[in-house]
Amino acid sequence: MAITHPPVVIQGGMGIAVSAWQLAREVSLCGQLGVVSGTALDGVLARVLQDGDPGGHRRRALSHFPSPAMAQRVLDKYFIDGGRPAGRPYRPHPTLTISPGQDAIELSLLGNFSEVWLAKEGHTGEIGVNMLEKVQTANASAILGAMLADVDYVIMGAGVPREIPRLLTDFAAGRTGHLTIDVANATSVHQATLDPVAYLGAELPELRRPNFLAIVSVHILADYLNRDPEIRPDGFVVEGPHAGGHSSPPRGKQVLDDAGEPVYGPRDEADLSRIAAVGLPFWLAGGYGTPEKVVEAQAAGAAGVQTGTLFAMAEESGLKPSLRSRLVSQLAEGSLVVRNDPRASPTGFPFKVAQLSDTLSEEGVYGARERICDLGYLRSPAERPDGSVAYRCASEPTHMYLRKGGTEEDTVGRKCLCNALMANVGLGQVRRNGYEEEAAVTLGQDLEGAEMLVALHPDGWTARQALGWLLPA
């Protein structure tokens, strides 16, 4: 579908619930594109309900879900009136595999529905959901859940999302959606399928196809996705290497600088004239978080910019207030450092990590954590010799990873981002031995805009203040 009124600013979709519904709603109320992170929203819903659903927001959203019976099943399983007792671990929830069980699908549908519904509640502004192509087994149910809440944009990076346009079209028509799953050592094609009618039946409402924006780092990928209507997105977010979270590895052989960070060169820069020649709207990200950069982006033919760091530190973000306060303080002192760690993410993509004491950015804190993989969002499927599929993660216990065909070299320095990102937003697991999962905060490496904002707002800022500064009248 054509994007008729493109926003100037797309708020980045960050972490697990950092780009929470409260932040996205506020950005949308300001006339720009508010975005919720679509990563692990099944787990977010399960844990918020176990914490007693403060404010009743999730239960309010679930009361509007098309299938009351499905919503009630999830409430019966996870909601604890008054919240779980202090020190009690969160109850595990099912993981999403190539062929997930009904309970996993239902929790995913409801988690994504509730986040988008709350972001859109009470206004007519537009809301997007940001997803990772790397989290393949979760994407079909996550997207359908967001569409049930009438999401306006789906935005996806961390891979080549060539099958998403067709998936959106099929879901909007009430048809079964299909996604090919990358499986290591595969001897056959592995495909995940999801039939909306099978889960909602007569309760399935008419669905509207959202716009789809593919996140790309180079013009070659934009050219490729534009060639075929089956895989063509409705626009692009062109992300440079300074953008937060996962970023594309440098093209060619990886070279590290003296600080151990990947070195990017001219081959990693998108040719904006080639991007503009594609003829689809695009936004620039990664180092475009100042008013001057917005003007520069538009002069290059872009509709505007995507920025996350300004909003990650805004009052409405989902980051724990204590973490946000420390980030703002270090920013004001000029001591905040964000490292592009080539080893941190089990996906193999470089991952930006803010250097904060008492978080997994410190070697001692990382080394003290027992290797546990019990959330599994970044697991990769691998085919066994007998044709069955194992799910492995380079941050899981090394012996388990090796047993599934992985190499010991791949496990070195890998951090459990799933548990750490949950801890970022106050939903970290408490282990039965008393260990509490530690945070690992991701930001963009370009801090110029945030440094200018903290000079104006030393105690922190709101999303509205950030937008008022970024887009002066």
N, C-alpha and C positions, 0 to 999 in steps of 0.2 A: 504494500500500500504506500502511497505517496505521503511524504512528510510535508504537510502544508504550512505549519507554523513552527519551524524549528526553534528550540530554545537557544539562547546565547550560552548559558552555563548548564553543563551537566554535572551534577554532584557525584563524585566518585562512589562506587559501590565497594566498600572496604571491609575486609576481614570477615569474621562471623559476628553479625549484629552490631558492628561499629556503625555502619550505615543502617541504623535502625529506623523503624517506622516514624519515630518522633522527629528525627532529623530530616528524613525524606519529605514528610508532611510539611515541615516548616519551609523548606526550600521551594516546594511546590506552591505553597501559599504566597510566596514572594514572586511567583510568575516564572520560575525556572524549572528544570527537570530534576525533581527529587528522586533519588534512587535508593532502593533497599538492597542489601547484600542478600543474594539467594543461596548462599552457601550454608549448609547444615541447619536449615530452618526447622527440619523435623526435630533435631536435637534441642534446638532453642525452645521450641514449643514444649517438648517433654519436660525440660528442666524448669522453665518458668512456671508451668502448672504444678510441678512438685514443690516449688517455692511458694505456692499458695496464690499465684497469679495476682501480685500486688496491683491494686487499682481495678481489678476485674476486666482489664482490657482484652485479654485473650478470650475469655468466656463471652464477652460482648461480641467479638468478631465471630466466634464459632456459632453463636446463635443465628448468624446470617448465612451459614454454610448451606448449600443446596440440599445436602442430605443430613437431616437432624440425627438420624440413627448413627451415621458414621461419626459425627461430632461427639455424640454421647459415648460411643465406644472408647474414644481417645480420652475423654474426660474421666470416665470410670477407671481407666487404667493408670492415669498419671496425676490427676488433680488431687492435692492434699490440702484440705481446708486448714488454713493457718500456717501452712508450709511445713516442710520436713524438719525434724529436730536438728539442732546444731550438731555438726559432726557426722551426721548420717550421709553416706554416699548417695549420689543420685542413682535411681534405678536405671539399668541399661535399657537402651531402646534398639530395635532391630536395624541392621545395616542394609543398605540398598545394593543388591547384586545385579547381575545380568538378568536373572529371573527371581525377583524379590517376592517375598510373601505378601499376603494381603495387608497384614498389620503394618509392614514397612511402607507400602504405597499409601495407605490411608493417613499415616502420620505425616508423610511428606506432603500430600495434598493439603492437609489442614494447616501445617506449619507455614507453607508458602501462601496459602489463601489468607490466613490471619494477618501475616505481616503486611501484605499488599492492601488488604481491606482496611486495616488501621491507618495506613499511610494515606489512603484516599478518602477516609471518612469525613463527611461534612463539607466538602469543597469540590470544585470541578477542575482543579489543576491536574496536570499529568504526572504520573508516577512510572518509573522504570524499575526493573529488577536486573541485577548484575550477577552473572554466573560464570563459572570456569568450565571451559571445554574439557579440561583435564579430569573433572569430576563427572565422568561420562555416565556412570550407572545411576546417578541421582537426577540427571537433567530432565528426563521426560516427565517424571512425576512432579518435579519442582516447577517446570514450565506450565504444566496443566493446572496445578494449584494456583499459580499466579494468574493464569487466564480466567479461572473461575471467579477471581476477584476483579476482573476487567483491567488488568495491567495494560499500560499504554505502550511501553517499550520493553523489549528484552535486549540486554547488552551482554556480549560474551567474548572473552579472550582466553589466553593461556592455551592456545592451540589453533586449529583451523576449523571453525564451526560451519562446515559446508552443508551439513544436513539439517540445520536448524530452520532455515526458511520453509522447507517442505514440511517439517514437523508442525510448525505454527499453522500452516495452511490446512493440514490434515486435522489437527485438533479443532480449528475453527469450524470445520465442516462436520465435526462429530465423528471423524474416522479414526481408526487405529493409527497411532504414531510409531515410527520406527527409527532407531538410532543404531548405527554400526559401532560396536565397541572394539577398541584397540586391545588386542590380547597378544601378549608376548608368546612367541613360538607357535602361533596358531597354524593349524593345518586345515582349518575351515573358517568360514565367516561366522562371527558371533554377533547377534543382533538382539537388542532390547526392544520390546514392544509394549505398548500401553493402549488399551482400548477404553476411552472415556465412558462408553455405554456400559461396559462390563462392570464398572465401579459405581456409576451413578444412575444407570437405567433411565427411567422416565423422569428422574429428578435432574437430569443433565440440562442446564439452561442453554440458550443460544449463546455461543461464544463469539467474541470479536477478535479478529487477528491483530495482535499488536505489531508495531513497527519493530524491525530487528536491526540492531547496529552491531557490526563485527568489529572487534578490536584488532587492529593490525599494527605492525611496526615498520613495515616497508611497503613501497608502492607495488612491488611485484605480487604480493599477496592480494592487494586490492584489485589489481588487474585480473588475477586468476578468478577470484570470487565473482567478478562482474561479468565474466564471459558467458555464463550459463544462467538463464532465468531460474533454474531449479535451485541453484545455490547462491543466487544474488541477494545480498542484504539490501536494506532500505537506506543504509548509510554506513559510515565508518567512524570509529574513534581511532585516531592515529597516535599511537602511544610511543613516546621516546623512552630511552633507557633510564631517565631519572624518575619515572613514575613509580609509585609505591606498589607494595605487594610483589607478585610474581612479574618478572619481565622476561622477554625473549633473550636467550643466550646470544652472544655476539656471533655473527655469521663467520663461518670458517673455523679454524682451529682456535680453541680458547687460549687466551693469554691473560695472565693475572699481573696486576701492578704490584708495587712494593707493599701495599696494604692488603694484598690477597683478594682484590676485587677484579671482576672481569673488565677487560679493556675493550671499549667500543670504538669503532672507526667509521670512516665515510660510508662503508658498505652497509652500516646499520642505520643510516639516516634515510628517512623517506623523502623521495622527490615530490615535493608538494605540488608542483605543476602537473606531474603525472597523476597524482591523487585527484586534483581538481578536474583533470581531463576526463576522468571516469564519468563525471556528471551527476554523482550522488552527493548529498550533503555530508560533510565531515566535520569533525571536531578535533582539535589538537590537545594532547595530554602529555604530562611529564615535563614540567618547567614552564607552565602557562598560567601560573597563579597570581598574576599582578594585573592591574588595569592596562598597563602598557602592553603586556603580552596578549591580552584580549584583542586590543586594537591591531597588533601585529598579526594575529591569527586570522582575523577577518580580512585584513589587507591581502593575505595569501590565498583568499578564496574560501576559508573555513566559515561555517555557520557560527562557530564560537569555540569554546574550550571545555574540556573536562578537567576538574580539579578535585582532589581528595583531601590533601593535607590540611587545607584551610578548614575543612569541615570535620576532619577527624578530631581536631582540637576545639571544636565549637561546643558550647554547653549542651546542645541537644544530641551529640553523638553518644553512641552506646558504650564508649570506653568508661571503665571505672573512674569515678571522679578523682580518686587518689592518683591514678596513672596520668590522667589528663592534667591535673595540677602540676605534677612533676615535669611533664613535657613542656608546659607553658613556662614554668620557672627556668628550666634549662635553656629554653629558647630565648628568654629575656636576658639570661646571663651570657648568651653566645656560646654555650657549651654543648648544645644538642648536636649529636652526630648520628647519622643514619648510614649504615653500612650495607652495601650490596653483597650479601653473603652467597657465594656460589655453591655452598654445601648445605645450607640450613634446610631447604625444602626437599622432602623425599621425592618430589616430582622431577628433580633434575634441573628445574628452572632456577635461575638466580632469584633471591628473595631479599627484599629490603627489611632490615631489622634496626630499630632505634636502640642505641646503646644506653640502656638504663640499668642501674644497679638492682640486684635482687630479681632479675628477670633472666630468661634463658639466653640473653645476649652475653652474659658472663659465663666464662668457661667453668668456673666452680659450681655455679647453679646448674648448668647443663650437665656436668659430670655427676652431680649428686642425685639426679633423677634416674629412677629405675626405668629401663626401656619397656614401655607398655604401649600397645596399639589396641585400643578398645573402642574407638569411634570410627576409624576406617574410611574417612571421606577421601583421603588421598591414596588409598590402596590402588594398586594396578593389577589387573587380572593376568594370569599366565597359564598357558595350557600345559598340563602334565602329559607325560608319555602315553597315558591311557586315554587321553582326550578330555578328561575332566578339567575343571578350571580351579586354580588356587588364587587367592587374593593376598598379595604381599605388599609390604611397605618398608622402605629402606630405613625407617626409624623404629621399626618393631624390634623385639629381641633378635640379636644377630643370628643365633642358631636357628630360629624359626624362618628367618629370611633366607638363609642358606639352604634349608630343607626344601624351600619352594623354588629353588633354582637361581636365587640371587647370588651376587658376589659380595665378599666381605668388604672390598674396596668401596662399594656403593653405600655402605652403612656408616662410613666414617663422617662424623660431624653432622649427621642428619638429626633434625629436631622434630619432635612430635608437634607439628603445627596445629593439628586439630584440637588437642587438649589445651595448648597454649592460647589459641585464639578464643576458646571458650573462657579461659581464665581472664582474658583481657576485658571481658564484659561482665564479670562477676558471676559466671556460670561454671567456674572451674570445678573439676571433680575433687572430692575429698576421699582419699584412700582409707581403707580399714585400718591401716597402720598409723593413720594420722597425717600422712603426707598430703599436702594441698598442691595441686598443679599450679605451676608458675606461669606468668605471662610472657609473651614475646610480641612486642608492639611493632607494627609495620607502618611506615610513613614514606612519602616521596623524599628523594634526596635533595631536591631543589626546595630550600627553605626560605627563599627570598621573600615571597609573599607573606608567609607566616611571621617572619621577622619584622616586616613592616606593620603588620596588624598588631603584634604584641607591643610595639612602640606606641600605638594608639590606644590599646586596651591591655594594660599591664596585668590585669587580673583575669584575662580571658575574654572571649567574645562569643556572641551568638551567631547562628547561621544568618540571621537577617542583617546583622552588622557586617559580616563578611561579604555578603552580596552587595550591600550598600556601598562598601568600599571598592569592590571589584568592578561594579557597574555603576559608576557615578552618573547622576542625571545630566 
